[in-house]
Amino acid sequence: MTLIIGLLVGYVLGNNNYPYQMQEMHDEMMDNSHALEEHDEEIISSDGAMQHAMEEMMLDFRGKTGEEYEKAFLKGMIVHHIGAIEMAEQLLEETDRPELVKMANDIITVQNKEVDIMKAWLDQWYN
């Protein structure tokens, strides 16, 4: 997951083709991804469902190049983000821990913004 985020951020930053909000989104994503890096292997290996989902998503990219790959990537990331939003919404129904409530709300806010950006890119670049 960190690799995927890094590729997206690298592409955007490398092309200097992003609005000010993208810098904010980049900073938030990088802060979150660095916090997870230490635990990624443990989390992925302990949760077979997560590993399976990641493998399925990567299969969608097989054989695609250029714009086909870009569209598949953006569509896959939108689905991935919507899944994270749904998980965070469920967490809000199940927990009273302030730290988890804050995290869930942050996920919902940030990931909704990212979904909107990626949908706009799909529309702007490929429609």
C-alpha positions as CSV (number, residue, x, y, z in Angstrom):
1,M,0.0,0.0,0.0
2,T,2.8,2.4,0.8
3,L,4.3,1.7,-2.6
4,I,1.0,2.5,-4.3
5,I,0.7,5.8,-2.4
6,G,4.3,6.6,-3.1
7,L,3.8,6.0,-6.9
8,L,0.8,8.2,-7.0
9,V,2.4,11.0,-5.0
10,G,5.6,10.7,-7.0
11,Y,3.8,11.0,-10.3
12,V,1.8,14.0,-9.2
13,L,4.8,15.8,-7.6
14,G,7.1,14.9,-10.4
15,N,4.9,16.5,-13.0
16,N,4.3,19.6,-10.9
17,N,0.7,19.3,-12.0
18,Y,-1.2,19.6,-8.8
19,P,-3.2,22.2,-6.9
20,Y,-2.3,23.5,-3.5
21,Q,-4.7,20.9,-1.9
22,M,-2.6,18.1,-3.4
23,Q,0.4,19.2,-1.3
24,E,-1.8,19.0,1.8
25,M,-3.1,15.6,0.7
26,H,0.5,14.4,0.0
27,D,1.7,15.5,3.4
28,E,-1.2,13.7,5.1
29,M,-0.7,10.6,3.1
30,M,3.0,10.5,3.8
31,D,2.5,11.1,7.5
32,N,0.1,8.2,7.6
33,S,2.1,5.9,5.4
34,H,5.3,6.4,7.5
35,A,3.4,5.5,10.6
36,L,2.3,2.2,9.0
37,E,5.5,1.2,7.3
38,E,6.9,-0.5,10.4
39,H,3.7,-2.6,10.8
40,D,2.8,-3.3,7.2
41,E,4.5,-6.7,6.9
42,E,2.9,-7.8,10.2
43,I,-0.5,-6.6,9.3
44,I,-0.5,-8.0,5.8
45,S,0.8,-11.4,6.9
46,S,-1.6,-11.7,9.8
47,D,-4.6,-10.9,7.7
48,G,-5.0,-13.2,4.7
49,A,-8.0,-11.3,3.5
50,M,-6.0,-8.1,3.1
51,Q,-3.2,-9.9,1.2
52,H,-5.8,-11.6,-1.1
53,A,-7.5,-8.2,-1.8
54,M,-4.1,-6.6,-2.6
55,E,-3.3,-9.5,-5.0
56,E,-6.7,-9.2,-6.7
57,M,-6.2,-5.5,-7.2
58,M,-2.7,-6.0,-8.7
59,L,-4.1,-8.6,-11.1
60,D,-6.4,-5.9,-12.5
61,F,-3.2,-4.1,-13.7
62,R,-1.6,-7.0,-15.5
63,G,-1.1,-6.4,-19.2
64,K,-2.1,-2.7,-19.0
65,T,0.2,0.1,-19.9
66,G,-0.1,3.8,-20.3
67,E,-3.5,5.3,-20.0
68,E,-5.1,1.9,-19.5
69,Y,-2.9,1.4,-16.5
70,E,-3.5,4.9,-15.2
71,K,-7.3,4.4,-15.4
72,A,-7.1,0.9,-13.8
73,F,-4.9,2.4,-11.0
74,L,-7.3,5.3,-10.3
75,K,-10.4,3.1,-10.4
76,G,-8.7,0.6,-8.1
77,M,-7.7,3.3,-5.7
78,I,-11.2,4.7,-5.6
79,V,-12.6,1.3,-4.7
80,H,-9.8,0.9,-2.1
81,H,-10.6,4.3,-0.6
82,I,-14.3,3.7,-0.5
83,G,-13.6,0.5,1.4
84,A,-11.5,2.4,3.9
85,I,-14.3,4.9,4.3
86,E,-16.9,2.2,4.9
87,M,-14.6,0.5,7.5
88,A,-14.1,3.8,9.3
89,E,-17.9,4.4,9.3
90,Q,-18.4,1.0,10.8
91,L,-15.7,1.7,13.4
92,L,-17.6,4.8,14.5
93,E,-20.6,2.6,15.2
94,E,-18.5,0.1,17.3
95,T,-16.1,2.2,19.4
96,D,-16.1,4.8,22.0
97,R,-12.3,5.2,22.2
98,P,-11.4,8.8,21.4
99,E,-8.3,7.9,19.5
100,L,-10.2,5.5,17.2
101,V,-13.0,8.0,16.7
102,K,-10.6,10.6,15.7
103,M,-8.8,8.3,13.4
104,A,-12.0,7.1,11.8
105,N,-13.2,10.7,11.2
106,D,-9.8,11.6,9.8
107,I,-9.9,8.7,7.4
108,I,-13.4,9.6,6.3
109,T,-12.4,13.2,5.7
110,V,-9.1,12.6,3.9
111,Q,-10.2,9.6,1.8
112,N,-13.4,11.3,0.6
113,K,-11.3,14.3,-0.6
114,E,-8.9,11.8,-2.4
115,V,-11.8,10.0,-4.0
116,D,-13.2,13.3,-5.3
117,I,-9.8,14.2,-6.7
118,M,-9.3,10.9,-8.4
119,K,-12.8,10.9,-9.9
120,A,-12.2,14.4,-11.2
121,W,-8.9,13.3,-12.8
122,L,-10.7,10.4,-14.4
123,D,-13.3,12.7,-15.8
124,Q,-10.8,15.4,-16.8
125,W,-8.1,13.2,-18.4
126,Y,-10.1,10.3,-19.9
127,N,-13.6,11.5,-20.7
